[in-house]
Amino acid sequence: MTAISVDRRRLLAGASMVVASSAVGTTAAVAKPAAGSERWDHEADVVCIGSGAAGSTAAVIAATEGARVLVLEKMPIAGGTTAKSGGVCWIFNNFILQQQGIADSKEDALKYAVRYGFPREYDPASPTLGLDQNRYRVLEAFYDKGSVAIDRLRELDAVQFKQFRMFQIDRPAPDYADHLPEDKVPIGRTLEPAVGAGATEGGSSLATRLHAFLADKNVPIMLETAVTKIVRNSSGRVIGVEADQAGKIIRVKANRGVVFGSGGYSHNVDLCIRHQPWVYGTCSLPGSTGDFITMAQTAGAMMGNLGYAWRSQVVLGEALQARGVGLGAFVLPGDSMILVNKYGKRVVNEKRDYNDRTQAHFPYDPSHEDYPNHLLFMLFDERSIDAFGGAFPFPANKGEQPHLIEGATWDEVFGKVDAQLKLWENRTGRVRLAEGFGDAARKTIETYNGFAKAGIDPDFNRGKYLYDREWHHLFSARREGTKFPENPHPNITMHPFADKGPFYCIVLGPGTLDTAGGPQINAEAQVLGIDGAPIPGLYAAGNCISSPTGQAYLGAGATIGPAIAFGYIAGKNASKG
């Protein structure tokens, strides 16, 4: 395993977080209301809620448009889940593509986004590709303004984007659905900051540099200030917010607009039970509790799809101990490795991207009134854990993974798995291995071994497409000192299992990076009311809104890209009042 590979793994895992400096936490330059007016504790032209990519971009843009800006952050640290991310952003028709003369046409780009994100509605013959007019315009705005937003941040040198580069995983990284015929530019839409990229800073580089720019512009970020209410005047215009600050309710006036970039609701168990197929654990920070949803509903907002999320499998044992997990099972490592359900059958391409692969947990079996894939079992042998150890969830040393199940034989492994499931029954819907699981799983392994030798997976196309192979290089780079050779078989993502143990299992469940459902915005990043008209003075971007790209994780950085684009749109429009 090369040093670069280690850095990339850590980057995508988002190991680092940003701690707010005292300068960022000040309240300098916050104007107080004029004497005799309604009581306000603070006043600004634009008030931004949340300090991640969406809220911070909105604040940067509004400030450079001449507005007085204040950022409110509920957590004791700034940066939100962006600070825990890899810090990359996915942008259509970005400046690097343009410099290289690569045409990323709007027509083809939107077809890719709708085909991937809204497959049940996609109609290439429709002028809106099958979407309603508003959602089409929102997606169109992402294409039109995403590259403009990046260019503006580069021009401002807000996060040293002048040194921005194409994101690479030791080679250019393909989109997550590069195989779709609608994807005419499968490589080159993902960007990363050259300064602070990699394991050194990752997402906290993006966040801290935005915050440094704000500090230079005397824009304060008030930490531990949880917004609890949207304030409207008698005509229905949003004129400010109320917030809980150390147990005291403060009122903050917004003369021109309020922008929410407050994250999803992965840590709100009640909302997840109501709106998600299931979430055991999440990579988002504890502040992701969906506060905006209730406030927006009270303000008369129209809800978009509340069921969207950016998904990843999680190690179930870890998630049951603490909902907030350090890492998701993003790109599963190993070549002698498969996933099976409780019936011992493969149900998904194990090398598919994390967002799509997690969807395999959710199908319902109407013949047995059951969710057969509710939990999935990652089976692997000594080759995979030795050759690729350290690539999560494989441990570098076995003792580092407390949820690793090991046995000298498959029967021993399966017995230990079922014993573990019994201990979890009251938290998993009583999932147990089905009768005959062992025989079925061994047959599945035998069939898979044949596929690996032939290099073709006729069931799930593992390794057929560029994404599988290129991302496998990152998350399954052989580590130094392994006793196992390179994979000699035709398909680098597949290797037959050993005939003899030891064998292993890790139980995986569905989780999230964060949810992506909430109020519906328009192309101007305005939150819509239930009548479809914008709520004056209220804007939003990021994971707190209904995802502009639907269910599609278009490529690496597909959460931060729209957050920056619509943060830019919101900041620019809110600054106009």
C-alpha positions in Angstrom: 0.0 0.0 0.0 1.5 3.3 -1.0 1.5 6.4 1.3 -0.7 8.1 -1.2 -3.3 5.4 -0.9 -3.3 5.7 2.9 -3.8 9.5 2.6 -6.7 9.0 0.1 -8.4 6.5 2.3 -8.2 8.9 5.3 -9.4 11.8 3.1 -12.5 10.0 2.0 -13.1 8.8 5.6 -13.1 12.4 6.7 -11.1 11.8 9.8 -10.4 15.5 10.6 -12.6 18.2 12.1 -12.2 21.9 12.4 -12.2 23.6 15.8 -13.4 27.2 15.8 -10.8 29.8 16.7 -11.6 32.5 19.2 -11.6 35.0 16.3 -14.4 33.1 14.5 -16.4 32.8 17.7 -16.5 36.6 18.4 -19.6 38.8 17.9 -17.7 41.8 16.7 -19.3 43.9 14.0 -22.8 42.8 14.9 -25.0 45.9 14.9 -27.6 46.4 17.5 -31.1 47.6 16.5 -32.0 51.2 16.7 -33.5 52.6 19.8 -37.3 52.4 20.0 -37.5 49.5 17.5 -38.8 46.0 18.3 -36.4 44.3 20.6 -33.6 42.5 18.8 -30.4 41.3 20.4 -28.4 41.3 17.2 -29.0 42.6 13.7 -27.5 41.9 10.3 -28.5 42.2 6.6 -28.2 38.4 6.1 -28.3 35.8 8.8 -26.8 32.4 7.9 -27.7 29.3 9.9 -25.0 26.6 9.9 -21.3 26.9 9.2 -20.7 24.0 6.8 -20.2 24.4 3.0 -23.7 25.7 2.4 -24.0 28.3 5.2 -20.4 29.4 4.9 -20.5 29.8 1.1 -23.7 31.8 1.5 -22.0 34.0 4.1 -18.9 34.6 1.9 -21.0 35.6 -1.1 -23.4 37.8 0.8 -20.5 39.6 2.5 -18.7 40.2 -0.7 -22.0 41.6 -2.2 -21.9 44.3 0.5 -24.2 42.8 3.1 -23.6 42.8 6.8 -23.6 39.1 7.7 -23.9 37.0 10.8 -23.5 33.2 11.0 -25.2 31.2 13.8 -23.9 27.7 14.6 -25.5 25.4 17.1 -22.4 23.3 17.7 -19.4 24.3 19.8 -17.2 23.9 16.8 -17.6 25.4 13.3 -17.7 23.5 10.0 -20.6 21.1 10.4 -20.4 17.7 8.7 -18.4 19.4 5.9 -15.5 19.5 8.3 -15.6 15.7 8.7 -15.9 15.1 5.0 -13.2 14.6 2.3 -13.7 18.2 1.3 -14.2 17.5 -2.4 -17.0 18.9 -4.5 -18.7 17.7 -7.7 -19.4 20.4 -10.2 -20.7 20.3 -13.8 -18.7 22.1 -16.5 -16.0 23.3 -14.1 -13.1 25.4 -15.0 -10.7 22.5 -15.3 -12.9 20.8 -17.9 -13.2 24.1 -19.7 -9.4 24.6 -19.7 -8.9 21.0 -21.0 -11.5 21.7 -23.8 -13.8 19.0 -22.6 -17.4 19.8 -23.5 -19.8 19.2 -20.6 -23.0 20.2 -22.4 -26.0 21.2 -20.4 -28.4 18.9 -22.3 -26.3 15.8 -21.7 -25.4 16.7 -18.1 -29.0 17.2 -17.1 -30.0 13.9 -18.7 -27.3 12.1 -16.6 -28.5 13.8 -13.5 -32.2 13.1 -14.0 -31.6 9.5 -15.3 -29.6 8.8 -12.2 -31.4 10.8 -9.6 -35.0 10.4 -10.7 -35.1 7.1 -12.7 -38.9 6.5 -12.3 -39.7 9.9 -13.8 -37.0 10.2 -16.4 -38.3 10.9 -19.9 -35.6 12.1 -22.4 -38.3 13.2 -24.8 -39.8 15.6 -22.2 -38.6 19.2 -22.2 -38.1 18.9 -18.5 -36.9 15.3 -18.7 -40.0 14.1 -16.9 -39.7 16.3 -13.8 -42.1 19.1 -12.8 -41.1 22.5 -13.9 -39.7 23.7 -10.5 -37.5 20.6 -9.8 -36.1 20.8 -13.4 -35.3 24.5 -12.9 -33.5 23.7 -9.6 -31.4 21.1 -11.3 -30.7 23.4 -14.2 -29.6 26.0 -11.6 -27.1 23.6 -10.3 -25.6 23.2 -13.7 -25.7 26.9 -14.5 -24.4 28.2 -11.1 -22.2 25.5 -9.7 -19.2 26.4 -11.9 -19.9 30.1 -11.4 -19.8 29.6 -7.7 -16.4 27.9 -7.9 -15.1 30.6 -10.1 -16.3 33.3 -7.7 -14.6 31.6 -4.8 -11.4 31.3 -6.9 -11.6 34.9 -7.8 -12.0 35.9 -4.1 -9.3 33.4 -3.1 -11.8 32.5 -0.4 -10.4 29.0 0.1 -7.3 29.1 -2.1 -9.4 27.7 -4.9 -6.9 29.3 -7.3 -4.9 26.2 -6.6 -7.9 23.9 -7.0 -7.3 20.7 -8.9 -9.1 17.7 -10.3 -9.7 15.2 -7.6 -7.7 12.0 -8.1 -7.4 8.6 -6.5 -3.9 8.0 -7.7 -5.7 8.5 -11.1 -8.7 10.6 -12.2 -11.8 9.5 -10.3 -14.9 8.3 -12.3 -18.4 9.3 -11.6 -20.5 6.9 -9.5 -22.6 5.9 -12.5 -20.0 6.3 -15.2 -21.5 3.3 -17.1 -24.8 5.1 -17.8 -25.0 6.1 -21.5 -26.2 9.6 -20.4 -22.9 10.3 -18.6 -20.9 11.8 -21.4 -18.2 13.2 -19.1 -17.6 10.4 -16.6 -14.3 11.8 -15.4 -13.3 15.3 -14.3 -16.3 16.9 -12.5 -14.8 16.3 -9.0 -12.6 19.0 -7.6 -10.4 19.3 -4.5 -8.4 22.2 -2.9 -4.8 21.7 -3.7 -4.0 23.3 -0.3 -5.1 21.2 2.5 -6.2 18.3 0.4 -5.5 14.7 1.4 -5.3 13.4 4.9 -3.8 16.5 6.3 -7.0 18.5 6.4 -9.6 17.3 3.9 -13.0 18.8 4.6 -11.7 20.9 7.4 -9.5 22.6 4.9 -12.5 23.7 3.0 -14.4 24.8 6.1 -11.5 26.6 7.9 -10.5 28.5 4.8 -14.0 29.7 4.3 -14.1 30.7 8.0 -10.8 32.5 7.7 -12.1 34.5 4.8 -15.2 35.4 6.9 -13.0 36.4 9.8 -11.0 38.7 7.5 -14.3 40.3 6.5 -15.3 40.8 10.1 -18.2 38.3 9.7 -18.7 36.6 13.1 -19.7 33.0 13.7 -21.7 32.7 16.9 -21.1 29.2 18.3 -23.4 27.2 20.5 -26.4 29.2 19.2 -29.2 26.9 18.2 -31.9 28.6 16.1 -35.4 27.6 17.4 -37.8 29.8 15.5 -38.2 31.7 12.2 -39.6 35.2 12.8 -42.0 36.6 10.2 -43.7 40.0 10.1 -47.4 40.6 9.6 -47.1 40.3 5.8 -45.4 36.9 6.1 -41.9 38.0 5.3 -39.1 36.4 7.2 -37.3 39.1 9.2 -35.2 37.1 11.6 -34.8 34.2 13.9 -34.9 33.3 17.6 -32.1 31.1 19.0 -31.2 29.4 22.3 -27.8 30.6 23.5 -26.6 29.1 26.8 -30.3 28.7 27.9 -31.2 32.2 26.9 -33.5 33.0 24.0 -32.0 35.7 21.8 -33.6 37.4 18.8 -31.6 38.1 15.7 -32.9 40.5 13.0 -32.2 39.9 9.3 -32.9 43.0 7.2 -32.6 41.2 3.9 -32.8 37.5 4.4 -32.2 34.3 6.4 -30.3 31.4 4.8 -30.5 28.0 6.3 -27.6 25.5 5.7 -28.2 23.6 8.9 -27.7 20.0 7.8 -29.9 16.9 7.7 -31.7 15.0 10.4 -29.7 11.7 10.8 -29.5 12.2 14.6 -33.2 12.7 14.9 -34.4 9.2 15.5 -38.1 10.1 15.3 -37.7 11.8 11.9 -35.6 8.9 10.6 -38.2 6.3 11.7 -40.9 8.3 10.0 -39.2 9.2 6.8 -36.2 6.9 6.2 -36.3 3.1 5.3 -33.8 2.7 8.2 -30.8 4.4 9.7 -28.6 2.6 12.3 -25.7 5.0 12.3 -24.5 8.1 10.7 -21.2 9.9 9.8 -22.9 13.3 10.3 -22.1 15.4 13.4 -24.6 15.4 16.3 -26.0 18.8 15.2 -27.8 17.1 12.3 -31.2 16.9 14.0 -33.4 18.4 11.3 -34.3 21.5 13.2 -35.1 23.4 10.0 -37.9 21.0 9.0 -40.2 21.8 12.0 -39.4 25.5 11.8 -40.0 25.6 8.0 -43.3 23.8 8.4 -44.4 26.3 11.0 -43.5 29.1 8.6 -45.7 27.4 6.0 -43.1 25.8 3.8 -43.7 23.1 1.2 -41.9 19.9 1.9 -40.1 18.2 -0.9 -39.1 14.5 -0.6 -38.2 13.9 3.0 -36.9 10.4 2.3 -33.7 11.3 0.5 -30.3 10.6 2.1 -26.7 10.2 1.3 -26.3 6.6 2.4 -23.5 4.3 3.5 -23.4 0.9 5.2 -22.1 1.0 8.8 -20.6 -1.7 11.0 -23.7 -2.7 13.0 -22.0 -3.4 16.3 -20.4 0.0 16.2 -23.6 1.9 15.3 -25.6 0.1 18.0 -23.1 1.4 20.6 -23.2 5.0 19.3 -25.3 6.4 16.5 -22.6 8.7 15.4 -19.9 6.5 13.8 -16.4 7.6 12.8 -16.5 5.9 9.4 -19.0 4.4 7.1 -18.2 1.2 5.1 -17.7 3.3 1.9 -15.9 1.2 -0.7 -15.7 -2.3 0.6 -12.2 -3.6 0.5 -11.0 -7.1 -0.5 -11.4 -9.4 -3.5 -12.2 -12.7 -1.8 -15.1 -11.0 -0.1 -18.9 -11.0 -0.7 -22.1 -9.8 1.0 -25.0 -12.2 1.7 -28.4 -11.7 3.3 -29.9 -13.8 6.1 -30.7 -16.5 3.5 -27.1 -16.8 2.5 -27.6 -15.2 -0.9 -25.7 -12.4 -2.6 -28.0 -9.4 -3.3 -25.7 -6.6 -4.7 -22.5 -5.8 -6.4 -20.2 -5.4 -3.4 -18.0 -2.9 -5.3 -20.9 -0.5 -6.1 -20.7 3.0 -4.5 -21.8 3.3 -0.9 -24.9 5.4 -1.6 -26.3 2.9 -4.1 -25.1 -0.2 -2.4 -26.9 0.7 0.8 -30.2 0.7 -1.1 -29.8 -3.1 -1.3 -30.9 -3.3 2.4 -34.4 -2.0 1.8 -36.5 -4.3 -0.5 -39.6 -5.9 1.0 -40.5 -9.5 0.4 -44.3 -9.7 0.3 -44.3 -13.5 0.3 -42.7 -13.6 3.8 -43.7 -10.2 5.1 -40.1 -9.5 5.7 -37.1 -7.4 4.7 -34.6 -10.2 3.8 -31.7 -7.8 3.4 -32.2 -5.7 6.4 -28.8 -6.7 7.6 -26.0 -8.0 5.3 -23.1 -10.2 6.2 -19.7 -9.4 4.8 -17.9 -12.7 4.4 -14.1 -12.9 3.7 -11.1 -15.0 4.2 -7.5 -14.7 5.4 -6.3 -13.4 2.0 -8.6 -10.3 2.1 -7.9 -9.3 5.7 -4.2 -9.9 5.4 -3.7 -8.2 2.0 -6.1 -5.3 2.5 -6.1 -4.9 6.3 -6.4 -1.3 7.4 -8.9 -0.4 4.7 -12.1 0.0 6.8 -13.8 -2.0 8.0 -10.9 -4.4 7.8 -8.5 -3.8 10.7 -4.8 -3.5 10.3 -4.6 -5.7 13.3 -7.5 -7.9 14.2 -7.8 -6.6 17.8 -8.6 -3.1 16.3 -12.0 -4.3 15.0 -14.1 -5.4 18.0 -16.9 -6.5 15.7 -14.8 -8.9 13.6 -16.2 -12.5 13.8 -13.6 -15.2 13.2 -13.8 -18.9 13.0 -11.6 -21.8 11.8 -14.5 -23.0 9.6 -17.5 -21.4 8.0 -19.8 -23.3 10.4 -18.0 -21.8 13.4 -18.3 -18.3 11.8 -22.0 -18.7 11.1 -22.7 -20.0 14.6 -21.0 -17.0 16.1 -22.9 -14.6 13.8 -26.2 -16.1 14.8 -25.3 -15.9 18.5 -24.4 -12.2 18.0 -27.7 -11.6 16.3 -29.6 -13.1 19.2 -28.0 -10.5 21.5 -29.2 -7.8 19.1 -32.7 -9.1 18.5 -34.6 -6.4 20.4 -32.8 -3.7 18.3 -32.9 -5.2 14.8 -36.5 -6.5 14.3 -35.4 -9.9 15.6 -33.1 -10.7 12.6 -31.6 -14.1 12.7 -29.9 -16.3 10.1 -32.5 -18.3 8.3 -32.7 -22.1 8.5 -30.3 -23.5 5.9 -28.2 -20.3 5.9 -25.0 -22.3 6.1 -25.7 -24.6 3.1 -26.9 -21.6 1.1 -23.9 -19.4 1.9 -21.4 -22.2 1.1 -23.2 -22.7 -2.3 -23.1 -18.9 -2.9 -19.3 -18.9 -2.2 -18.8 -21.8 -4.5 -20.7 -20.0 -7.3 -18.8 -16.8 -6.6 -15.5 -18.7 -6.8 -16.4 -19.8 -10.3 -17.3 -16.2 -11.3 -13.9 -15.0 -9.9 -11.9 -17.5 -11.9 -13.8 -16.6 -15.1 -13.6 -12.9 -14.3 -17.3 -12.3 -15.0 -20.1 -11.7 -12.5 -23.3 -12.5 -14.4 -25.4 -11.8 -11.3 -24.3 -8.3 -10.4 -21.7 -7.2 -12.9 -19.0 -6.7 -10.2 -15.9 -5.3 -11.8 -17.5 -4.7 -15.2 -17.5 -0.9 -15.1 -14.8 1.6 -14.6 -16.0 2.8 -11.2 -15.6 -0.7 -9.6 -12.1 -1.1 -10.9 -10.7 2.4 -10.2 -12.1 2.8 -6.7 -11.0 -0.8 -5.9 -7.5 0.4 -6.5 -7.9 3.0 -3.7 -9.7 0.9 -1.1 -8.1 -2.4 -1.9 -4.5 -1.4 -2.4 -2.3 -4.3 -1.1 -0.5 -3.4 2.1 3.2 -3.8 2.7 4.3 -7.1 4.2 1.3 -9.1 3.1 2.0 -12.7 2.4 -0.5 -12.9 -0.4 0.3 -12.2 -4.0 -1.4 -9.9 -6.5 -4.7 -11.1 -7.8 -3.8 -13.2 -10.9 -7.5 -13.6 -12.1 -9.0 -11.7 -15.0 -11.2 -9.4 -12.8 -9.1 -7.4 -10.2 -12.1 -7.0 -7.9 -12.8 -10.8 -7.6 -10.7 -13.6 -6.2 -11.8 -17.1 -5.1 -12.2 -17.8 -1.4 -9.6 -20.1 0.2 -10.7 -23.7 0.8 -9.6 -23.6 4.4 -10.0 -21.1 7.2 -9.7 -19.0 9.1 -12.8 -17.2 7.8 -14.4 -14.0 8.9 -17.6 -11.9 9.0 -18.6 -8.4 9.8 -22.3 -7.5 10.1 -23.3 -4.4 8.2 -26.5 -2.3 8.5 -27.8 0.7 6.6 -26.6 4.2 7.7 -26.1 7.6 6.3 -23.5 10.3 5.7 -26.5 12.5 6.4 -30.1 12.8 5.2 -31.0 15.0 2.3 -34.7 15.6 2.6 -36.5 18.7 3.6 -38.3 21.8 2.3 -38.5 22.4 -1.4 -36.6 25.3 -2.8 -36.7 27.0 -6.3 -33.9 27.8 -8.6 -33.2 31.0 -6.6 -32.7 28.9 -3.4 -35.9 30.4 -2.0 -37.9 28.1 0.2 -41.4 27.6 -1.3 -44.6 27.9 0.6 -47.4 25.4 0.4 -48.9 27.4 -2.4 -45.8 27.1 -4.5 -44.8 30.7 -4.1 -41.5 31.7 -2.4 -41.6 32.6 1.3 -40.1 36.1 1.2 -36.8 36.4 2.9 -36.2 32.7 3.5 -33.4 30.8 1.6 -31.8 27.4 2.1 -29.1 25.1 0.7 -27.3 21.9 1.6 -28.6 18.8 3.4 -31.5 20.6 5.1 -33.5 20.8 1.9 -34.9 18.2 -0.5 -31.9 17.1 -2.6 -31.8 18.9 -5.9 -30.2 15.8 -7.5 -32.8 13.4 -6.0 -31.4 10.0 -4.9 -28.3 10.3 -7.1 -24.8 10.5 -5.6 -23.4 11.7 -8.9 -19.8 11.3 -8.0 -17.3 12.0 -5.2 -18.2 15.4 -3.7 -21.8 15.2 -4.8 -23.1 16.5 -1.4 -20.7 19.5 -1.2 -21.0 20.5 -4.8 -24.8 21.4 -4.6 -24.2 22.8 -1.2 -21.7 25.3 -2.6 -23.8 26.0 -5.7 -27.0 26.8 -3.8 -25.2 28.4 -1.0 -23.8 30.8 -3.6 -27.2 31.4 -5.1 -28.8 31.9 -1.7 -26.1 34.3 -0.5 -26.3 36.4 -3.7 -30.1 36.6 -3.7 -30.4 37.2 0.1 -27.9 40.1 -0.1 -30.3 41.9 -2.5 -33.1 41.8 0.0 
